[in-house]
Amino acid sequence: MKKELTIFDNPKNVKRLRLGFFVALVLVLIAEFFVDMHGEFSVDHFYGFYAVYGFISYVVLIFAAKALRKITMRKEDYYDR
């Protein structure tokens, strides 16, 4: 049986996708110069706040998922009994 290749199996496609994400990030940061942000708190008005907030939230979410996996994961031979 032959394994089907996906779009992410080609390193060239992964590199293009990563470049696309970085270009989108730069465009959003540039667009922030032209958009007036109406934040509720004083910290909301700093340049790049939402990008930093989103990144920190993403990192916290990953660590929380890893910790939850360690708590809920069963031993490898659990079903072999």
N, C-alpha and C positions, 0 to 999 in steps of 0.2 A: 504494500500500500504506500503510495507516494504522498508525502506531506504537501498540503497546499500552502503556497507562499502568500503572505499578506503584504500590504503596502509598507508595513513597518519592518519587514525582514531585509529590505534593501537599505544599507547605510546611507546611500545617496538621498533617498526619500526622507529619512529621519533628519538628515542635515538640512534639507530644504524646509521641512516643517519647523525645526528649531529656529531657522533664520526668519521664517514667516512670523513666528511668535515674537521674536525680538523686534522686528520691524513694526508689528502692531503695538508693542509696548512703547516704542519710541514715538509713534504717531499719537498715541493717547497722551503721552507726557507733553508733546508739543501742543496738542489741542487744549490742554489745560491752561495754557497762556491766554487763550481766546475765550474761554468759558468762565463766567462768573459763578463761583461756587457759593451756594447759600447754606452754609453749615449751621448746625445748632450750637456748636461749641467753638471756642476760640482756636482750638487746635485744628479744626477742619479747614482753616484758611491757609495753612502752610502748603507750599508747592510740593506736590508729590505725596501728600498725606494718604490719599486713597490707595496709591500703589504700594506704599509701605505697609499700610494697614492690611491690605489684601494679602501681601506676601507673608506677614507675620501670622495672619489667621490661617493661611494655608499650611505653614510649618507646624503650628499648634495642632491643627487637625490631623496631620500625618502622625505626629508623636502620640496623640490621643488614640488614634486607630491602632498603632503598634502596641500601646499599653493594653488596650482593650482586647487585642488578639492574644496577648500573653495570658490575660486573665481567663478568657473563655476557651482557649485552645485545649484540646484533650491530648493525652499521650498518644504516641504513634501506634502502639499496640492495643489501644482501647477496645477496638471491635474484634480483636483476635482471641478473646477469652473464651 
